[in-house]
Amino acid sequence: MSERIAAARKAAGSALFINARIDTYLMSLGDPATRLRDTLDRAAAYIAAGADGIFVPGVADAETIAALAAELAVPLNVMAGPGSPSISELAGLGVTRVSLGPAIALAAYGAARRAARELLAAGTYQALDGSLSFAETDALMAAQA
């Protein structure tokens, strides 16, 4: 991965922000006792190769996040979700970018599944309570344009 980062840096110069992803926490890679050190070692190699930021999805505990932020010489990006500290807490820990990854889409798929199951099992529609109206959806889309 360091070679790929170095090639991207060489090709793009300073015109590109390279946010190197390290999946040691997301994929539970390696020994949990050394995972932080392994992550920081990878991060150091990626930074040396030209990464401008480090993305560590899957890390959710405040102590580890603070340790990562304290050790990194570049911005830290984490993927938040249920069980993660709040945005303000993450900022206080030193996180500079927060991603949600596929969480919003997965939540929408979960809502669709609940509604379909209810319709098929009970013939009712209560799972649709709280849905956006067409007018709200149109206004939301117009605000993004």
Backbone torsions as a table, in degrees:
resi	resn	phi	psi	omega
1	MET	NA	-35.7	178.2
2	SER	-59.7	-38.9	179.1
3	GLU	-64.5	-40.2	178.6
4	ARG	-65.7	-42.0	178.0
5	ILE	-62.8	-44.5	179.1
6	ALA	-61.5	-40.8	178.7
7	ALA	-65.2	-42.2	178.4
8	ALA	-64.1	-42.9	179.1
9	ARG	-62.0	-43.6	-179.9
10	LYS	-63.2	-42.5	-177.8
11	ALA	-70.6	-38.2	-173.6
12	ALA	-97.0	-16.9	-174.9
13	GLY	62.0	-138.7	-179.3
14	SER	-92.5	4.9	-177.3
15	ALA	-76.5	-8.5	-174.5
16	LEU	-126.6	133.5	173.0
17	PHE	-89.8	117.5	-179.8
18	ILE	-99.9	114.1	-179.8
19	ASN	-106.3	98.8	-174.0
20	ALA	-79.6	128.6	-177.1
21	ARG	-94.8	135.2	177.9
22	ILE	-126.5	113.8	-172.7
23	ASP	-94.7	21.6	-177.6
24	THR	-59.4	-35.5	179.7
25	TYR	-86.0	-42.9	-178.8
26	LEU	-60.3	-39.5	-177.3
27	MET	-100.7	5.1	-178.6
28	SER	51.3	49.8	-177.9
29	LEU	-80.9	139.7	174.8
30	GLY	73.3	-172.2	-178.8
31	ASP	-76.0	125.6	178.5
32	PRO	-54.9	-30.4	-179.0
33	ALA	-68.4	-25.7	-178.7
34	THR	-115.4	6.7	-175.4
35	ARG	-60.4	-41.2	179.0
36	LEU	-62.0	-49.2	179.9
37	ARG	-61.2	-42.1	178.7
38	ASP	-61.3	-41.2	179.6
39	THR	-64.9	-44.4	179.4
40	LEU	-66.1	-36.2	177.2
41	ASP	-64.7	-43.6	175.9
42	ARG	-61.7	-44.7	179.9
43	ALA	-58.7	-43.5	179.6
44	ALA	-61.1	-41.3	178.7
45	ALA	-65.2	-40.9	-179.1
46	TYR	-69.0	-38.5	177.4
47	ILE	-65.2	-43.3	177.7
48	ALA	-61.3	-29.9	179.8
49	ALA	-81.5	-12.3	176.8
50	GLY	124.0	6.5	178.0
51	ALA	-66.2	140.1	179.0
52	ASP	-94.9	-17.5	-178.4
53	GLY	-154.5	163.7	179.8
54	ILE	-126.0	129.5	179.2
55	PHE	-111.3	118.9	-179.6
56	VAL	-120.8	85.3	176.6
57	PRO	-71.9	151.9	175.6
58	GLY	92.9	-10.7	177.4
59	VAL	-90.9	128.1	-174.6
60	ALA	-129.5	-13.8	-177.0
61	ASP	-88.3	138.7	-173.5
62	ALA	-58.7	-39.8	-177.3
63	GLU	-62.7	-44.6	-179.6
64	THR	-69.1	-42.0	178.9
65	ILE	-60.6	-44.7	178.8
66	ALA	-62.8	-39.9	178.9
67	ALA	-64.9	-42.1	177.7
68	LEU	-61.1	-50.7	-177.9
69	ALA	-60.8	-39.1	-179.0
70	ALA	-67.4	-33.2	-176.1
71	GLU	-86.1	-24.5	-174.7
72	LEU	-83.3	139.1	177.3
73	ALA	-91.4	2.4	-179.9
74	VAL	-128.7	168.1	179.7
75	PRO	-60.5	144.4	177.6
76	LEU	-104.4	131.8	176.1
77	ASN	-116.7	131.5	174.8
78	VAL	-125.6	162.1	176.3
79	MET	-104.2	117.5	-176.8
80	ALA	-94.8	159.8	177.4
81	GLY	-177.6	-169.1	178.8
82	PRO	-53.4	130.7	-178.7
83	GLY	94.6	-11.4	178.3
84	SER	-83.6	155.6	172.3
85	PRO	-61.6	159.6	178.1
86	SER	-67.3	167.6	178.9
87	ILE	-56.9	-45.7	-179.1
88	SER	-66.0	-36.9	177.2
89	GLU	-66.8	-41.4	177.6
90	LEU	-60.8	-42.9	177.5
91	ALA	-60.2	-42.2	178.3
92	GLY	-65.0	-25.1	178.1
93	LEU	-83.3	-10.1	178.4
94	GLY	107.7	5.4	177.9
95	VAL	-74.4	135.4	-178.8
96	THR	-108.0	-14.6	178.4
97	ARG	-145.8	134.7	179.4
98	VAL	-120.5	128.1	177.1
99	SER	-109.7	155.6	173.4
100	LEU	-109.1	-6.5	179.9
101	GLY	55.0	-136.6	-178.2
102	PRO	-86.4	8.6	-170.5
103	ALA	-58.4	-41.9	-178.1
104	ILE	-67.6	-43.5	177.7
105	ALA	-63.0	-42.0	179.5
106	LEU	-64.9	-36.7	176.3
107	ALA	-64.7	-39.7	177.7
108	ALA	-64.6	-41.8	177.2
109	TYR	-63.1	-37.5	177.3
110	GLY	-64.0	-40.6	177.8
111	ALA	-64.7	-41.3	178.4
112	ALA	-63.5	-41.1	179.3
113	ARG	-64.9	-43.5	178.3
114	ARG	-60.4	-43.1	-179.7
115	ALA	-65.2	-42.9	-179.7
116	ALA	-65.9	-42.1	178.9
117	ARG	-62.7	-42.9	179.6
118	GLU	-64.0	-44.7	179.8
119	LEU	-60.2	-46.1	-177.8
120	LEU	-71.7	-36.5	-175.7
121	ALA	-84.7	-44.2	-173.3
122	ALA	-112.7	-16.1	-177.0
123	GLY	73.9	19.1	-179.2
124	THR	-115.1	176.0	-170.6
125	TYR	-132.5	20.9	-175.1
126	GLN	-61.5	-27.4	179.6
127	ALA	-64.8	-14.7	179.6
128	LEU	-85.9	-7.8	176.4
129	ASP	-56.8	139.2	178.6
130	GLY	88.7	-0.1	177.7
131	SER	-67.1	153.4	175.1
132	LEU	-73.1	145.8	173.0
133	SER	-80.0	167.5	176.1
134	PHE	-59.5	-41.1	-179.2
135	ALA	-62.6	-42.8	178.5
136	GLU	-64.2	-41.3	179.0
137	THR	-64.7	-45.2	178.4
138	ASP	-60.1	-43.1	179.5
139	ALA	-64.9	-39.0	178.7
140	LEU	-63.4	-45.4	-179.9
141	MET	-67.4	-37.8	178.9
142	ALA	-65.6	-35.4	179.7
143	ALA	-67.1	-24.5	-178.9
144	GLN	-85.7	-15.7	-176.4
145	ALA	-76.7	NA	NA
